[in-house]
Amino acid sequence: MTSSPRSPWPIFFIACIAVFLVSLDGTMLFAAFGALRAGFPQAGAGDLSWVLNAYTVVYAALLVPAGRLADRYGRKRMFLVGVALFLLSSLLCGLSSSLALLVGARVLQAIGAALLTPSSLSIVLAAFPQGRRAIAVSLWGAVGGLAAAIGPSLGSWVVDAWGWPWAFFLNLPLGLLSLWRGAHVLVESRNPDNAAPLDVVGVLLLIGGVGAIAFGLVRAEEAGWHSVMVPACIAGGLAVLGLFVAWARHTPSPAIDLTLFDDRSYRYVNAATLSFGVAFALMFFGFFFFVMQVWHYPLPLAGLAAAPGPLLVIPVAIIAGRHAARAGHRALLVGGSLVYACGGLWFYLMAGPVADYWGTWFPGQLLSGAGVGMVLPSLSAAAVAHLPGHRFGVGSAVNQATRQMGGVLGVALTVVLVGHALPTLADFRTLYLCHVGLALLTGLLCLRVDTRPRAVAATTPAVAA
């Protein structure tokens, strides 16, 4: 017998540092929204929302093409380029003196994030033997889910102590560690068979379609739904997405491979991912608006108030992952969606104008955190459960892109409902009803998901990883 193989965990750690930062950056600015409003007083809530949405739209549109670039030019190389670009743009974000420069730097940051994310997953998959890959992917997804969940709480403390630029400067130490260790530890790999030219047309159609819908939604906060521009932008965005579908069906290597959706479970998982992505952004963004504008919490206290839910995500995800390995993901997804809906219903019924953290906020946080821990990592794992090994990476990337697009719509919807200067309790109750409705929709879609081991074995082609 030859010498024992090297442990994959150091490689996992390096890859996950970068993914942690990407996910953290996607939600940390929820807490910084008020500070950005103070820093750029001439900008409205709709304009400021593009600090969040410009990043998310570009990141989502580039995830799958970036995976193909990694296959062609090398996973290690694209990972290191992505981390370096992410760090440089984080520095530029923190140094931005105008909203336009900040949004532009966020676009550059999204390109770096898109380059490193699929490369990170491919690196993790290559580091683990076939039998341990499902566990590794679940943990990889849980790291991203945890970062997204704790981002608002951490961001509140950082922004209050040092100002909004430090929401970006915070990326630099850990990112540099990942870049340095990655250059020395990671081994180059590529898969030219999966490589393809960059689908520039498809990427632009995706960015244009999702961006137009988000633009229409956030303009409704200022112009009102009676404005012709609002429905025109939303209808135009839907039309552009329709053009993308037509383009993707006839181009050899589209930005999103629509043949993945031939699998029933994959279709329903991604539909559920979209609805849950909207609900997730709606929940966190709405939390900060509520406790700061209705209960008048200072920013650090608002971050502390939002912390109990995220702290539940990892332990619940670990327990849920063990169950899913034996019995599939359906029960977790449906049950977690119901728990998440109960969290929204609790806030709808109990949250009032007088601050009551332990009687109102804390129980709702526990329900929401448990729901996220059951649903978010399970969606990532269920998305690829039926896919053959050679489509594992692209299938995961499409699922992540879908969640990011949901996040764009969630941010835009939150700005519409409660982003104005003086939101009322009635505005927040409407938001919580949306939270409940989206959670129930997620659970309904997940009823059609079947990832039980026997079902997966029967439907997955025997393709070597």
Summary of the structure (lengths in Angstrom):
residues: 465
radius of gyration: 20.9
end to end distance: 23.7
largest distance: 74.1
contacts: 1781
relative contact order: 0.14
helix: 82%
strand: 0%
